[in-house]
Amino acid sequence: MRTDSEIAVQVELKEGALVRINNGLLELDIDLATGEASCTGRHSSAVKGMRSAYRWNGREYHTGSYASHQLKEQNETVQDGFGRGVHLMVLHESAELPQLEQHFYIYEQSAFVLLQSVVASDTGIRTNRLAVIQSGEVSLDAESGPADVSVLRVPFDNDKWVRYTVEKPPLKTESYEVAALFRQDSRRGIILGSLTHKVWKTGIKVTGGQAGEVGLELYGGAAGEMTRDFQPHGYVKGTRVESPLVWLGFYEDYREGLEAYGRANTWIEAPLPWTGGVPVGWNSWSAAMSNLDYNLYTSTSDFLRQEVQPLGFHNKDTLYINFDAFWDQLTAAEMADALNRVRSNGHKPGTYWTPFAFWGSPAQFAKEVEGTDGKYTYGDILLRDSEGEVLPDVDGGLAIDPTHPGSLLRMDWFTDKFIAEGFEYIKLDFLAHGALEGRHYHPEITTGIAAYHYGMSYLQHKLSPEVTGRPFFINLSIAPLFPYAFAHSRRVSCDVFGTLKDTEYLLNSLTHGWWMNNTLYRYNDPDHSVLYKSFNQEPTGWHEGRSRLTASVIAGTVLLLGDDFRKEEAATRAKAWLGNKGIMDVARLGKTFRPVEGDLGEGASDIFVLEAAEEQAFYLAVFNFDNAQAAHKSVSLGRAGLDAKTAYSVQDLWEGTRGEVPDGVLTVTLEPAESKIYKLSVKS
């Protein structure tokens, strides 16, 4: 037994060939006889029988396929962004197989272990599937009895109105990059996810039977319908092929675990910094879609400057007035005049672009790529399959290869144009096209994520303050969740318009994606906030429209409006709601509310909470998702994370009324489609 007074992690050799590592919060056992490992956290939550596996020459091999399992690196002290701890490496060897390494990192007083697998061969190896964890036995909070396990499935991207879902055994599901297994009653949970996002698409397959038994596999090499792929995951090649570095954590509250996982990613790769405050303003898509014109753009800036900005709708006296798609319908003269008009109002113009999607037909493949002086056509830069055929379209757009030199020249041309025109915000859309598996131009880039990382790195540099000479806000619309370090915000969902169904859909994404705010991205983006009417929808009711705004305010947030304010009712609502200082102060915090409940299938929490420690207060948002019936809700302050024994004074921020919550339960009555935001302070 080794006792290190400086590192509070114990490594012991038990009877037989068992190695045990303990840091006070979890225990890792490595069986050198079988090559399997087990990790146990508090309350007997455990992932047992863990092995690594890979696909090679048409077959799968795993740690049990090997004859020898040796502890090669023992008690190597590490100190990094995760803290201080130890690194152990188990080497699996057989005469006719590549070497398989398992790396384990355990840190002082940390409820997680990091794992990575490596396949190595002096003659080289190629694989497109490398599993870090395969386990057929997962137990969750066993001390509390048979587990009522809930499994959170996180989608790969936010396209096609995909939803986060919570499923229960019997099940067979796959999450992407991260998953949570938790109990609804106690909230205790296990969090699994990848921490490196430069090569692999990571999948987490979870299976479970009627008896509640759960098995899982966390692997690099996911590709299929949910990743929008038509080709298998690309092969990774070399004398050493590394899996993603992955996270396995055990938490008293799965929500704390997801937040910790979000922060942990940033210890590997820092997020893109932003110090300019919450972006506030307007985006054209919902208001006009393809009917965008000069008059709408300029009249919106005039209206906000004259009628709404004086009421307090701004952040640091700044508003962004943003073009979406179809900005190219304005003539050059109209565009120049529109931008001058916006800047004369003291506003900042924003624009829109799809760097990895081509919207033309095969008849347009001969079209010259902008910025290439005739050297490349669009047919040259499109991503193709292994046989050289152009990949099928996604959402009507064909994928552009981010690694092609013509694509990079195209990025130069468009970004130079946007910078010269004076834009200070860009919405980048349909980015998942750049992450598709295919045959890439760059010979060393063999996977979709590697190509996406390559292209986004180039694009982010082109838009960096060092190049533009000014802060330039980068927003991702339809995009993979990972990698994240190329933008200041990402839309937490797919398109969200103005109806109550839209609000509930957005809040499904916030229910399970709140933790990305101020970890992976500086802000979650709740999409354009429609107060009255989207171009493609009927007008909304008063409470329906206000609830859509409430949902945006609690998201974290990029607060861009989405109405045509030439419509009288849209203007009326803007002036009635956007001058509410209490509501706008919450929006300007840039902090996301946390869901109170998460075990909701494909639904959304109707109660969210934010602790504002600097104000010694809490905020509670409550929604009624029924457009026809009033709702009466009793909110347990204890369940929401407040002290149930404390008396609170309460203020309804929308209505301005005040009251008290003396008994630990906030009673709320909501009209159809209505929402509330309450501020609760300790009663003096």
C-alpha positions as MATLAB code, in Angstrom:
seq = 'MRTDSEIAVQVELKEGALVRINNGLLELDIDLATGEASCTGRHSSAVKGMRSAYRWNGREYHTGSYASHQLKEQNETVQDGFGRGVHLMVLHESAELPQLEQHFYIYEQSAFVLLQSVVASDTGIRTNRLAVIQSGEVSLDAESGPADVSVLRVPFDNDKWVRYTVEKPPLKTESYEVAALFRQDSRRGIILGSLTHKVWKTGIKVTGGQAGEVGLELYGGAAGEMTRDFQPHGYVKGTRVESPLVWLGFYEDYREGLEAYGRANTWIEAPLPWTGGVPVGWNSWSAAMSNLDYNLYTSTSDFLRQEVQPLGFHNKDTLYINFDAFWDQLTAAEMADALNRVRSNGHKPGTYWTPFAFWGSPAQFAKEVEGTDGKYTYGDILLRDSEGEVLPDVDGGLAIDPTHPGSLLRMDWFTDKFIAEGFEYIKLDFLAHGALEGRHYHPEITTGIAAYHYGMSYLQHKLSPEVTGRPFFINLSIAPLFPYAFAHSRRVSCDVFGTLKDTEYLLNSLTHGWWMNNTLYRYNDPDHSVLYKSFNQEPTGWHEGRSRLTASVIAGTVLLLGDDFRKEEAATRAKAWLGNKGIMDVARLGKTFRPVEGDLGEGASDIFVLEAAEEQAFYLAVFNFDNAQAAHKSVSLGRAGLDAKTAYSVQDLWEGTRGEVPDGVLTVTLEPAESKIYKLSVKS';
ca = [
       0.000    0.000    0.000;
       1.262    3.487   -0.898;
       0.464    6.474    1.281;
       1.419    9.842   -0.162;
       0.985   12.737    2.237;
       0.774   15.156   -0.679;
      -1.697   13.243   -2.861;
      -4.875   12.125   -1.088;
      -5.454    9.217   -3.476;
      -4.647    5.717   -2.280;
      -3.493    2.949   -4.613;
      -3.492   -0.560   -3.154;
      -2.649   -4.025   -4.436;
      -5.297   -6.305   -2.926;
      -5.371  -10.082   -2.843;
      -4.670  -11.737   -6.133;
      -4.393   -9.350   -9.041;
      -6.781   -6.613   -7.894;
      -5.650   -2.990   -7.892;
      -7.835   -0.567   -5.902;
      -7.697    3.230   -6.082;
      -9.699    5.367   -3.651;
      -9.945    9.147   -3.288;
     -12.681    9.315   -0.648;
     -15.497    9.953   -3.138;
     -15.142    7.010   -5.486;
     -13.318    3.704   -5.737;
     -11.825    2.188   -8.868;
     -10.974   -1.532   -9.009;
      -8.836   -2.963  -11.807;
      -8.752   -6.741  -12.117;
      -5.458   -7.688  -13.770;
      -6.631  -11.294  -14.119;
      -9.530  -10.411  -16.445;
      -8.580   -6.954  -17.661;
     -11.883   -5.493  -16.438;
     -12.433   -2.494  -14.178;
     -15.249   -1.294  -11.939;
     -15.941    2.159  -10.547;
     -18.153    2.763   -7.518;
     -19.312    6.133   -6.246;
     -21.388    7.121   -3.260;
     -24.630    5.338   -2.396;
     -23.436    2.215   -4.231;
     -23.819    3.702   -7.685;
     -21.441    1.756   -9.883;
     -20.339    0.911  -13.386;
     -18.960   -2.624  -13.236;
     -17.251   -4.981  -15.618;
     -15.818   -2.147  -17.707;
     -13.690   -3.094  -20.669;
     -12.356   -1.291  -23.730;
     -12.866   -2.494  -27.297;
     -12.014   -1.594  -30.887;
     -12.865   -2.700  -34.406;
      -9.932   -3.979  -36.500;
      -9.903   -5.927  -39.763;
     -13.633   -6.556  -39.601;
     -13.709   -7.894  -36.020;
     -14.089   -6.480  -32.551;
     -11.437   -7.062  -29.907;
     -11.719   -6.069  -26.274;
      -9.669   -6.293  -23.107;
     -10.933   -9.827  -22.529;
      -9.453  -10.858  -25.888;
      -5.940  -10.420  -24.495;
      -3.741  -12.916  -22.660;
      -1.814  -10.457  -20.502;
      -2.978   -7.469  -18.411;
      -0.231   -5.497  -16.698;
      -0.176   -2.359  -14.588;
       2.608   -0.465  -16.367;
       2.320    3.000  -14.854;
       1.465    3.118  -11.163;
       1.095    6.175   -8.972;
       2.297    8.653  -11.574;
       1.433   11.988  -10.014;
      -0.452   14.443  -12.223;
      -1.433   18.054  -11.678;
      -3.504   19.813  -14.310;
      -6.742   21.700  -14.757;
      -8.655   18.887  -13.082;
      -6.579   19.077   -9.906;
      -3.971   16.813   -8.316;
      -4.153   13.072   -8.628;
      -2.677    9.904  -10.039;
      -2.480    8.327  -13.481;
      -2.486    4.556  -13.979;
      -2.034    2.695  -17.250;
      -2.979   -0.922  -17.840;
      -1.349   -2.591  -20.861;
      -3.138   -5.503  -22.556;
      -0.995   -7.706  -24.810;
      -1.351  -10.763  -27.017;
       1.035  -12.051  -29.647;
      -1.152  -11.447  -32.709;
      -2.985   -8.291  -31.638;
      -2.048   -4.622  -31.378;
      -1.363   -3.408  -27.874;
      -4.345   -1.981  -26.029;
      -3.770    0.605  -23.322;
      -6.271    1.794  -20.732;
      -5.484    5.053  -18.959;
      -7.173    6.051  -15.695;
      -6.907    9.456  -13.974;
      -8.266    9.966  -10.443;
      -8.023   13.275   -8.627;
      -8.198   14.381   -5.017;
     -11.726   14.770   -3.676;
     -13.254   14.560   -7.128;
     -16.361   12.540   -7.895;
     -15.159   11.600  -11.371;
     -12.567    9.453  -13.099;
     -11.115   10.198  -16.539;
     -10.502    7.336  -18.962;
      -8.826    6.951  -22.329;
      -8.010    3.952  -24.500;
      -5.174    3.655  -26.989;
      -4.564    1.011  -29.664;
      -0.874    0.842  -30.641;
       1.166   -1.003  -33.256;
       4.646   -0.289  -34.630;
       3.402   -1.217  -38.108;
       0.380    1.087  -37.890;
      -3.308    0.494  -37.320;
      -6.605    1.925  -38.552;
      -9.991    1.770  -36.874;
     -13.259    3.683  -37.034;
     -14.671    2.407  -33.751;
     -12.923    2.614  -30.395;
     -14.909    2.051  -27.198;
     -13.562    3.436  -23.942;
     -16.251    1.869  -21.758;
     -18.289   -1.240  -22.351;
     -20.267   -2.369  -19.328;
     -23.143   -4.740  -18.862;
     -23.811   -3.845  -15.233;
     -24.702   -0.343  -14.116;
     -26.332    0.302  -10.742;
     -27.691    3.646   -9.621;
     -28.164    4.592   -5.977;
     -28.475    0.941   -4.966;
     -28.705    1.871   -1.267;
     -32.177    3.269   -1.947;
     -33.467    0.034   -3.430;
     -34.137   -1.044   -7.025;
     -33.339    1.831   -9.305;
     -36.017    3.659  -11.229;
     -33.439    4.731  -13.803;
     -34.029    7.671  -16.110;
     -31.688    8.096  -19.082;
     -31.151   11.507  -20.658;
     -30.479   11.291  -24.393;
     -28.620   14.339  -25.716;
     -28.883   14.930  -29.487;
     -25.771   15.390  -31.629;
     -27.030   18.684  -33.062;
     -30.133   20.899  -32.998;
     -31.461   20.245  -36.496;
     -34.905   19.041  -37.641;
     -36.588   20.085  -34.378;
     -34.894   17.271  -32.508;
     -35.763   16.966  -28.820;
     -33.861   15.940  -25.760;
     -35.570   12.873  -24.327;
     -35.602   11.039  -21.019;
     -36.225    7.315  -21.362;
     -36.709    4.418  -18.943;
     -36.080    0.671  -19.198;
     -36.885   -1.298  -21.200;
     -34.930    0.847  -23.622;
     -32.309    0.879  -26.316;
     -31.120    4.389  -27.023;
     -28.072    6.412  -28.002;
     -26.948    9.762  -26.699;
     -24.172   11.848  -28.232;
     -21.081   13.226  -26.490;
     -22.745   13.116  -23.051;
     -25.490   11.215  -21.241;
     -26.969   11.224  -17.756;
     -28.442    8.314  -15.822;
     -30.408    9.536  -12.808;
     -33.195    8.865  -10.331;
     -36.092   11.265  -10.462;
     -36.779   11.248   -6.715;
     -33.304   11.774   -5.258;
     -31.735   13.258   -8.420;
     -28.630   11.135   -7.813;
     -26.951   10.345  -11.062;
     -24.078    9.138  -13.197;
     -22.685   11.400  -15.925;
     -20.708   10.013  -18.868;
     -19.257   12.059  -21.679;
     -16.342   12.902  -23.929;
     -13.948   15.740  -23.134;
     -12.002   15.906  -26.401;
     -13.738   16.757  -29.663;
     -11.151   17.046  -32.408;
     -11.321   13.604  -34.075;
     -14.238   11.422  -33.001;
     -17.987   11.645  -32.858;
     -18.775   10.038  -29.516;
     -21.832    7.891  -28.876;
     -23.211    6.551  -25.594;
     -25.419    3.528  -26.148;
     -27.653    2.597  -23.208;
     -29.742   -0.567  -22.988;
     -32.036   -1.795  -20.247;
     -34.498   -4.574  -19.580;
     -37.706   -4.897  -17.613;
     -35.889   -5.710  -14.374;
     -34.110   -2.369  -14.402;
     -30.695   -3.707  -15.377;
     -28.718   -1.235  -17.454;
     -25.775   -1.688  -19.785;
     -23.851    0.933  -21.667;
     -21.130    1.575  -24.190;
     -19.253    4.844  -24.648;
     -17.320    4.859  -27.901;
     -15.711    6.987  -30.569;
     -17.052    6.325  -34.060;
     -20.743    7.247  -33.967;
     -22.325    7.838  -37.367;
     -25.869    7.470  -38.613;
     -29.200    9.206  -39.029;
     -28.928   11.280  -35.844;
     -25.476   12.586  -36.788;
     -26.880   13.315  -40.305;
     -24.329   10.919  -41.817;
     -24.687    8.856  -44.985;
     -21.198    7.328  -44.681;
     -19.625    5.293  -41.860;
     -17.425    7.147  -39.427;
     -14.017    7.825  -40.936;
     -10.987    5.722  -40.023;
      -8.368    7.027  -37.628;
      -4.875    5.841  -38.513;
      -1.378    5.736  -37.027;
       0.962    3.800  -34.822;
      -1.087    5.043  -31.844;
      -4.832    5.619  -32.198;
      -6.306    7.393  -29.200;
      -9.929    7.349  -28.122;
     -11.631   10.475  -26.838;
     -10.717   11.348  -23.267;
     -13.927   10.614  -21.360;
     -15.530   11.504  -18.057;
     -17.338    9.177  -15.644;
     -18.791   10.948  -12.608;
     -21.078   10.153   -9.671;
     -23.189   12.990   -8.270;
     -25.726   13.697   -5.535;
     -27.623   15.773   -8.082;
     -27.282   14.912  -11.773;
     -27.760   18.596  -12.571;
     -24.587   19.416  -10.638;
     -22.907   16.611  -12.571;
     -23.861   18.076  -15.952;
     -22.651   21.506  -14.865;
     -19.378   19.962  -13.677;
     -19.035   18.133  -16.990;
     -19.540   21.403  -18.868;
     -16.805   23.110  -16.832;
     -14.481   20.132  -17.272;
     -14.569   20.505  -21.037;
     -13.222   24.025  -20.679;
     -10.192   22.703  -18.769;
      -9.249   20.858  -21.955;
     -10.135   23.587  -24.458;
     -11.061   27.097  -23.354;
     -14.329   28.592  -24.615;
     -14.274   31.635  -26.852;
     -14.235   34.649  -24.506;
     -16.733   37.491  -24.718;
     -16.770   40.574  -22.474;
     -19.303   42.679  -24.347;
     -22.359   41.648  -22.366;
     -25.626   40.004  -23.416;
     -26.462   40.717  -27.086;
     -29.823   42.482  -27.324;
     -31.585   43.466  -30.533;
     -33.485   42.006  -33.508;
     -33.154   39.315  -36.198;
     -35.044   39.363  -39.508;
     -35.912   35.688  -40.070;
     -39.167   35.307  -38.174;
     -40.390   38.737  -39.213;
     -39.973   38.308  -42.969;
     -38.130   35.129  -43.983;
     -37.558   35.319  -47.749;
     -39.514   38.615  -47.963;
     -36.725   40.526  -46.234;
     -36.252   43.996  -47.713;
     -34.629   47.359  -47.091;
     -37.707   48.958  -45.544;
     -38.232   46.283  -42.891;
     -34.584   46.336  -41.832;
     -34.286   50.096  -41.535;
     -37.745   50.723  -40.058;
     -37.018   48.185  -37.312;
     -33.877   50.062  -36.304;
     -35.812   53.341  -36.308;
     -38.651   51.906  -34.214;
     -36.397   50.364  -31.594;
     -34.269   53.500  -31.348;
     -37.199   55.886  -31.018;
     -39.888   53.861  -29.214;
     -38.344   51.006  -27.236;
     -34.691   51.688  -26.484;
     -35.588   54.708  -24.302;
     -37.731   52.356  -22.194;
     -34.673   50.257  -21.311;
     -34.472   47.636  -24.062;
     -30.718   47.590  -24.590;
     -27.531   46.399  -22.959;
     -24.851   48.996  -22.314;
     -26.799   51.229  -24.758;
     -26.141   48.632  -27.487;
     -28.577   47.002  -29.899;
     -27.780   44.614  -32.744;
     -29.943   44.832  -35.876;
     -29.310   41.586  -37.716;
     -29.943   40.333  -41.214;
     -30.794   36.659  -41.554;
     -31.029   34.693  -44.823;
     -31.943   36.542  -48.032;
     -29.909   39.629  -47.176;
     -28.511   39.305  -50.697;
     -31.887   40.469  -52.061;
     -30.885   44.033  -51.193;
     -28.995   45.886  -53.884;
     -25.487   47.073  -53.100;
     -26.791   50.632  -52.761;
     -29.631   49.525  -50.448;
     -27.224   47.530  -48.305;
     -24.799   50.433  -47.923;
     -27.588   52.838  -47.040;
     -29.237   50.374  -44.629;
     -25.997   49.847  -42.736;
     -25.391   53.592  -42.536;
     -28.929   54.090  -41.221;
     -28.460   51.445  -38.516;
     -25.139   52.891  -37.406;
     -26.605   56.416  -37.337;
     -29.155   55.070  -34.840;
     -26.276   53.907  -32.644;
     -26.940   50.264  -33.473;
     -24.586   47.490  -34.569;
     -25.379   45.553  -37.759;
     -25.290   41.766  -37.898;
     -25.335   39.319  -40.785;
     -25.887   35.659  -41.675;
     -23.988   32.984  -43.605;
     -23.859   29.229  -44.260;
     -20.144   28.416  -44.728;
     -20.534   24.654  -45.243;
     -23.772   24.370  -47.247;
     -24.410   24.907  -50.983;
     -28.003   25.626  -51.982;
     -27.668   25.229  -55.751;
     -28.751   22.412  -58.059;
     -26.404   20.134  -60.066;
     -26.853   22.558  -62.963;
     -25.009   25.117  -60.820;
     -22.033   22.932  -59.939;
     -20.050   24.831  -62.577;
     -20.591   28.106  -60.726;
     -17.323   29.781  -59.783;
     -16.539   29.814  -56.061;
     -16.256   33.340  -54.701;
     -12.697   34.453  -54.037;
     -11.013   31.777  -56.163;
     -10.483   33.766  -59.402;
     -12.023   30.963  -61.427;
      -9.720   28.267  -60.069;
     -12.514   26.305  -58.363;
     -16.189   25.650  -58.998;
     -18.766   24.567  -56.450;
     -18.615   21.098  -57.936;
     -14.951   21.008  -56.890;
     -15.516   21.865  -53.231;
     -18.564   19.689  -52.474;
     -18.028   16.811  -50.042;
     -18.166   13.396  -51.638;
     -18.481    9.790  -50.548;
     -15.846    7.075  -50.821;
     -16.788    6.506  -54.478;
     -16.502   10.160  -55.407;
     -20.238   10.889  -55.547;
     -21.629   14.078  -54.021;
     -23.299   13.320  -50.690;
     -27.104   13.586  -50.523;
     -28.492   16.913  -49.335;
     -29.398   17.684  -45.729;
     -32.221   20.225  -45.286;
     -31.982   20.965  -48.994;
     -28.307   21.932  -48.863;
     -25.267   20.016  -50.130;
     -22.225   19.711  -47.881;
     -19.100   21.716  -48.659;
     -15.768   20.148  -47.698;
     -14.274   22.422  -44.992;
     -10.750   21.207  -45.834;
     -10.774   22.109  -49.532;
      -8.553   25.105  -50.452;
     -11.461   26.530  -52.442;
     -13.573   26.483  -49.290;
     -10.915   28.421  -47.407;
     -10.689   31.021  -50.169;
     -14.479   31.298  -50.071;
     -14.273   31.939  -46.311;
     -11.710   34.644  -46.978;
     -13.965   36.320  -49.551;
     -17.119   36.353  -47.426;
     -15.471   37.284  -44.139;
     -13.487   40.075  -45.809;
     -16.767   41.359  -47.260;
     -18.548   41.266  -43.870;
     -15.652   42.977  -42.121;
     -15.373   45.692  -44.776;
     -19.110   46.390  -44.586;
     -18.817   46.963  -40.847;
     -20.776   44.030  -39.447;
     -20.170   43.160  -35.800;
     -22.307   40.016  -35.380;
     -22.678   36.891  -37.508;
     -25.132   34.020  -37.349;
     -23.569   30.894  -38.866;
     -26.164   28.344  -39.945;
     -26.350   24.729  -41.173;
     -22.920   23.982  -39.743;
     -23.593   20.267  -39.267;
     -22.987   19.931  -43.020;
     -19.314   20.566  -42.262;
     -19.172   17.637  -39.832;
     -20.472   14.964  -42.224;
     -18.366   11.889  -42.838;
     -16.971   11.720  -46.363;
     -13.817   11.806  -48.445;
     -12.056   15.054  -47.582;
      -9.566   16.942  -49.736;
      -6.994   17.217  -46.942;
      -5.268   13.803  -46.881;
      -4.590   13.798  -43.144;
      -8.190   14.622  -42.203;
     -10.219   11.425  -42.229;
     -13.208   12.127  -39.960;
     -16.105   14.546  -40.075;
     -15.344   16.142  -36.715;
     -11.689   16.642  -37.660;
     -12.832   18.420  -40.843;
     -15.347   20.531  -38.915;
     -12.693   21.470  -36.351;
     -10.333   22.425  -39.178;
     -12.862   24.618  -40.964;
     -14.270   26.260  -37.843;
     -10.771   27.024  -36.521;
      -9.999   28.829  -39.776;
     -13.295   30.719  -39.761;
     -13.060   31.758  -36.120;
      -9.585   33.166  -36.709;
     -10.882   35.191  -39.668;
     -13.508   36.733  -37.374;
     -11.230   37.242  -34.371;
     -10.632   40.772  -33.011;
      -6.991   40.432  -34.063;
      -8.144   40.245  -37.700;
     -11.327   42.341  -37.673;
      -9.957   45.081  -35.432;
     -13.128   45.058  -33.317;
     -15.228   42.683  -31.212;
     -17.195   40.389  -33.538;
     -19.927   38.252  -31.954;
     -20.144   34.731  -33.408;
     -23.403   32.816  -33.063;
     -24.079   29.234  -34.158;
     -27.560   28.317  -35.347;
     -28.008   24.736  -36.612;
     -24.757   23.161  -35.430;
     -23.275   20.185  -33.611;
     -23.102   20.671  -29.859;
     -19.370   19.858  -29.954;
     -16.762   21.126  -30.627;
     -17.719   24.404  -28.985;
     -14.710   26.751  -28.817;
     -15.421   28.680  -32.045;
     -18.436   30.760  -31.032;
     -19.767   32.928  -28.234;
     -23.230   31.406  -28.356;
     -25.132   28.515  -29.851;
     -28.835   28.133  -30.353;
     -29.982   25.691  -27.723;
     -32.735   24.336  -30.009;
     -33.817   24.370  -33.635;
     -35.971   27.240  -34.974;
     -38.369   28.674  -32.376;
     -41.173   30.975  -33.431;
     -43.967   32.520  -31.370;
     -46.587   29.958  -30.367;
     -46.953   28.213  -27.027;
     -45.795   24.994  -28.694;
     -42.637   26.807  -29.747;
     -42.089   27.974  -26.182;
     -42.494   24.455  -24.805;
     -40.124   23.093  -27.457;
     -37.486   25.683  -26.558;
     -37.882   24.875  -22.869;
     -37.370   21.167  -23.572;
     -33.915   22.125  -24.824;
     -33.327   24.414  -21.855;
     -34.505   21.718  -19.435;
     -31.615   19.517  -20.520;
     -29.137   21.992  -22.001;
     -29.067   24.836  -19.460;
     -25.592   23.751  -18.299;
     -23.937   24.796  -21.592;
     -24.458   28.472  -20.739;
     -21.225   30.071  -19.493;
     -19.387   26.764  -19.777;
     -19.152   25.640  -23.415;
     -20.640   28.879  -24.729;
     -20.852   32.254  -23.083;
     -24.577   32.346  -23.809;
     -27.321   29.968  -24.758;
     -29.305   31.358  -27.691;
     -33.107   30.905  -27.414;
     -33.622   32.076  -31.035;
     -35.681   35.094  -32.095;
     -38.200   36.152  -29.449;
     -41.528   36.602  -31.199;
     -43.843   38.855  -29.222;
     -46.820   38.818  -31.585;
     -46.545   37.104  -34.956;
     -44.043   35.155  -36.991;
     -44.237   35.537  -40.764;
     -45.236   31.863  -41.099;
     -47.756   31.720  -38.224;
     -51.002   33.197  -36.977;
     -50.853   35.912  -34.303;
     -50.395   34.756  -30.724;
     -52.437   35.666  -27.668;
     -51.174   38.150  -25.083;
     -50.001   35.555  -22.541;
     -48.759   33.272  -25.316;
     -46.488   35.990  -26.670;
     -45.280   37.062  -23.254;
     -44.432   33.480  -22.315;
     -42.264   33.251  -25.417;
     -40.340   36.289  -24.161;
     -40.136   34.857  -20.637;
     -38.568   31.682  -22.014;
     -35.883   33.721  -23.765;
     -35.180   35.849  -20.700;
     -34.407   32.808  -18.530;
     -32.229   31.105  -21.163;
     -29.031   32.898  -20.465;
     -29.422   34.636  -23.094;
     -29.136   36.149  -26.599;
     -32.208   38.383  -26.635;
     -33.057   39.143  -30.263;
     -36.625   40.086  -31.142;
     -38.361   38.531  -34.158;
     -41.381   40.693  -35.068;
     -42.304   43.118  -37.817;
     -43.009   46.187  -35.692;
     -44.870   47.893  -38.509;
     -47.732   45.742  -37.197;
     -49.543   47.743  -34.526;
     -49.983   44.914  -32.008;
     -46.313   43.915  -32.255;
     -45.322   47.509  -31.504;
     -47.812   47.693  -28.623;
     -46.440   44.562  -26.986;
     -42.846   45.685  -27.434;
     -43.541   48.968  -25.645;
     -45.574   47.240  -22.921;
     -43.094   44.473  -22.125;
     -39.579   45.589  -23.035;
     -39.651   48.546  -20.657;
     -40.105   46.238  -17.665;
     -36.857   46.896  -15.791;
     -37.119   43.828  -13.559;
     -37.499   41.503  -16.537;
     -34.762   43.197  -18.549;
     -32.401   43.122  -15.577;
     -32.825   39.346  -15.449;
     -32.078   39.095  -19.177;
     -28.972   41.244  -18.805;
     -27.592   38.910  -16.120;
     -26.624   36.461  -18.872;
     -27.336   33.558  -16.530;
     -29.443   30.537  -17.336;
     -32.158   29.211  -15.056;
     -31.907   25.617  -13.880;
     -34.801   23.156  -14.351;
     -36.502   22.008  -11.183;
     -37.591   18.714  -12.759;
     -36.093   16.747  -15.635;
     -37.790   13.346  -15.759;
     -40.343   14.427  -18.356;
     -39.953   12.172  -21.383;
     -39.954   14.459  -24.441;
     -41.489   17.305  -22.461;
     -40.143   20.375  -20.708;
     -39.953   21.473  -17.109;
     -42.551   24.091  -16.258;
     -40.529   25.464  -13.328;
     -36.999   26.900  -13.482;
     -34.875   28.503  -10.786;
     -31.879   30.827  -10.607;
     -29.925   31.670   -7.478;
     -28.662   35.252   -7.544;
     -26.176   35.067   -4.686;
     -24.945   38.626   -5.174;
     -28.519   39.843   -4.606;
     -29.192   37.306   -1.857;
     -32.234   36.301   -3.856;
     -33.722   33.569   -6.032;
     -35.715   33.833   -9.236;
     -38.449   31.335  -10.121;
     -40.016   31.054  -13.579;
     -43.305   29.145  -13.851;
     -45.145   28.271  -17.088;
     -48.572   27.020  -18.066;
     -48.222   25.001  -21.293;
     -52.000   24.732  -21.737;
     -53.480   27.271  -24.148;
     -57.052   26.559  -23.071;
     -57.080   25.890  -19.317;
     -55.874   27.872  -16.330;
     -53.328   26.144  -14.074;
     -52.904   26.093  -10.315;
     -49.420   25.078   -9.212;
     -47.812   24.570   -5.827;
     -44.059   25.083   -6.038;
     -42.070   23.427   -3.260;
     -39.266   25.821   -2.379;
     -37.246   22.963   -0.926;
     -37.444   20.994   -4.169;
     -36.476   24.158   -6.040;
     -33.314   24.504   -3.946;
     -34.399   27.177   -1.480;
     -34.579   26.823    2.294;
     -38.096   25.580    2.911;
     -37.967   26.789    6.544;
     -37.177   30.378    5.598;
     -39.856   33.013    5.097;
     -39.476   34.807    1.784;
     -40.927   37.981    0.362;
     -41.930   37.529   -3.272;
     -42.317   39.919   -6.198;
     -44.090   39.103   -9.448;
     -41.793   40.794  -11.962;
     -44.355   40.904  -14.749;
     -47.214   42.346  -12.713;
     -45.216   44.182  -10.043;
     -47.252   42.724   -7.176;
     -45.650   41.661   -3.887;
     -46.419   39.079   -1.239;
     -44.933   36.482    1.099;
     -44.170   32.764    1.073;
     -44.294   31.779    4.735;
     -44.660   27.983    4.601;
     -42.161   26.782    1.970;
     -44.751   26.501   -0.810;
     -45.367   29.117   -3.488;
     -48.922   28.902   -4.782;
     -49.268   30.084   -8.370;
     -52.365   30.600  -10.507;
     -51.740   31.002  -14.220;
     -54.128   31.929  -16.985;
     -54.009   29.817  -20.159;
     -50.515   30.110  -21.726;
     -49.381   32.459  -18.955;
     -45.955   32.511  -17.297;
     -44.506   34.276  -14.286;
     -41.063   35.260  -13.074;
     -40.859   35.729   -9.313;
     -38.065   37.249   -7.292;
     -37.810   35.756   -3.807;
     -35.788   37.459   -1.072;
     -35.293   36.445    2.539;
     -37.879   38.283    4.574;
     -36.198   40.792    6.855;
];
